[in-house]
Amino acid sequence: MLARCDATGALREEAGKVEIRYRPKDGKAYHALARNLEIVASEGVLPDEHCSDVSAESAPETKKGGAARSGSAKKPPALPPERAIEGEHVIAYTDGACSGNPGPAGLGVVLLAGQERRELSEYLGVGTNNVAELTAILRALEAHAGSPLPLVVHTDSQYAIGVLSKGWKPKVNQALIESIKQCMKQQVKPVKLVYVPGHAGVPLNERADQLARAAVVARATAGWTSLRESHAQSS
């Protein structure tokens, strides 16, 4: 793993976080709290050219300086086509991530309601990828509780859709699955689960994945964040 640093090798923080890269050539950057990072091996300070430019989806601006290019805080991706019927339902994109299976796990949720956008990055401790995927859906349902609008949940987990809406018989995670089903039943309007292919360039699914992975890297929960003002500017 590579971390953003200055010419002396000291970690460089922006807005309290350090840019990290899992792979130098994939063009994706993530961010973690400096206190959660530890240098376990070093090849010295690498030139900018060692890493690919940060993709527009990962961070639209870059600055030159140590081990990897650093992206400034990006504007949230634009709303998906569902915005054409804005106000008629709430949209959620959920994802889970796991380093090892089982291993440190996290989840990410993007929740859209009209012009309001909320995001969640939550660390779950040691768990499986399926638990992370399911819990992300549960968090979206919990956040939506009491709303008079129907909820459409997008997930790239066919397992989650299968056990929650297609009658698949789970061999594990029964208690969690039952909790989610009960939460779905308690919603004011029916909940729709929609499959979206993972890592296929769907902006909000990629954002949910980024939030989940950030929780795993930081081993920390960021909590719900409202991006209403930034979202309005990016519309």
N, C-alpha and C positions, 0 to 999 in steps of 0.2 A: 504494500500500500504506500502511496506517496502523499505527502502533506505539503501545503503551501508554506514557504519559509522565505526569510530574507537572505542576504548574501552571507550572513554568519551562520546560517542553519537554524536560527531561532524561528519558531512557529509564528506566522503572521496572522493576526486576527482581524476580521472585518465584521463589525456589528456583533462582536463577541464570539465569532465562530471562525474556524479554520477550514479552508477548502481542502478536500481530500479526493484522491482518485483511486479506484480499485484497479483499473487498467489504464495505462498512459495513452493508449491509442484509440480508445472508444469514444472520445469526445464528451464523456459525461462527468460532471463534477458534483460532489456532495459536500455537505458541511457538518462539522462536529464541534462541540465545545472543546477548547484547548485542554481543559483539565481532564478530559476523558481520553486524551491521546498520550501515548508513550512511545518514544523512539527505542525500538528494540534492535534495529540494525540500520546502518547508514552507508550509503555509497558517496556521501558528500552531497553538496548542493549541485543539482543537475540543471542544465540550461533549459530555457523555455521550450526549445525545439524537441526535448525529450517527450513532451506530451502533445497530443493533438489539440487543436483549438477547441474550446468548449462549444458544444453545439448550441444553436439558438434556443432550443428547448430547455437546455440545462442552465444557460446563463447568457444573455444577449450581449454583455459587455465584458471585456477582458482587460487586465492590466499586466504589464510585464514585471518580472521580478523573480525569484527562486524556483525551485523544483517543479512547479506546474503553473499553468495560467490560472488566474483567479477571477471568478465572475462576480460582479456586484449583484445585489438583490434584484431578481427579475420581476417583471410584472406577471401576474397570474395568466395562464393561457386563456384564450378567448373562449366564450361559452360555446358548447356544441350546438348542433342544429335544433335540439329540443327547445332552444330559446324562442323559436318561432311561436310556441304556445306558452310562453312565459306567463306565470301566474296561475296556470291550471294544475300544475303539480310541482313537487320538489324533486330535484335530481341528486342522486348520490353516486359517487365513484369510490369503490372500496378496494383495498388490496392488503395483502400480508406478505411479510418477508421473514426469512429464517436463514441464519448462518450455520449450516449443518441442519440435519433433520432427524431428531430434534436438535435444537441449539438455541442461541439467543434469538428471540423473535420480536417482531414489531408489526404495527399496522398503520395504515394511512387511510384517511377518509377526506373526501372533498364533497361538501354539501352546498347545493345551490338552491336558493329560494328567491325568486325574482332577482333583484339587484344585489342581494346579500350573498356573500360567499364565506363559508367557514371551512377551516381545515383542521385536521387532528393528526398528530404524530404521537403514537403511544408505544412505549416499551412494555413487553409482556413478560420478560424474564425468559427462562428456558421453556421452549414449547415446540410444537410442530408447525409446518407451513399451513396445514389444514386448520389448525386451531387459530392461527393468526388470520387466515382468510375469513373464517366464521365470525371471529370476534369483531373484525372490522365491520361486518354487516350488522352485528348486534349494536355497535356504537352508533351507526347511522340511524338505526331504529330508535334507540334511546334518545338521540338528539331530536328526532322528529316527533316524539310522543306528544299527543295533544293537538297536533296541527290538523286543521280541517281539510287539508289538501292530500291527494294521493301521493305516494312516494314511489319513485322508480330507482331501483338500486342496480348499478352496473358493476359487475364483477368478472374477473377473468378465471374464476374457479368453477369449473364444471362440477367438481365434487360438491361445492356448497349449494349450487343450484339443484343438483340431483337429490341431496339429502333433505333439502328444505322445500322443494316444490315438485319433485318428480317421483316421490315415493321410494327412493332408494333406501335400503335398510342398512343403517350404519352399524359397524362392528365396534367402533370406538366413538368417543365424544358425544355419547347419547345425551348426557345432561345439558351440555352446551347447546346442542341442536334443539332440544326440547325448550330450552329457555328462549331461543330465537323464535321458534314457532309460536310460543305463547305471546312474545312481544309483537309478532306480526299480527296475531289475532286481536290484540288490544289496540291497534292503530284505528283511528277514526275511519279512514278509507283503506281499501285493499292495497297491499304492497305488491309491486311487480318486480321480479328479478330478471335482469337482462344480461346475457353473456356478451362480453366484449373480449376480443383476442388480446392476450397480454403481449407487451413489448412489440406492438405493431404500429406504434406512432400515434395512438389515440391520445391527444394531449392530456386530458384529465385523468385517464387511466395511468399514464406515465407519471403524472404528478402524485397520484395516490401511492404508486410504487416508490417514488422518491421519498415521500413522507415516511413510509414504512421502513425503508432502508436507513434513513437518517436516524430513526429511533434505535435500530439495531446497532449502528455505528457508535452513537452517543451513549447507548445504554441508559437512555433517559426519555421521559415523556414531556413533550412540549405543551400538551394541552390544546384545547380548542382556541383557534385564532380567527378573528374576524378580519376579512380583507375587503370589506364593502367599499371603502374609498378607492383602493387600488383597482378593484374590479371595475368600478364605474369608469375610471380613467382608461382602462384597457378595452372598453367596449367599443 
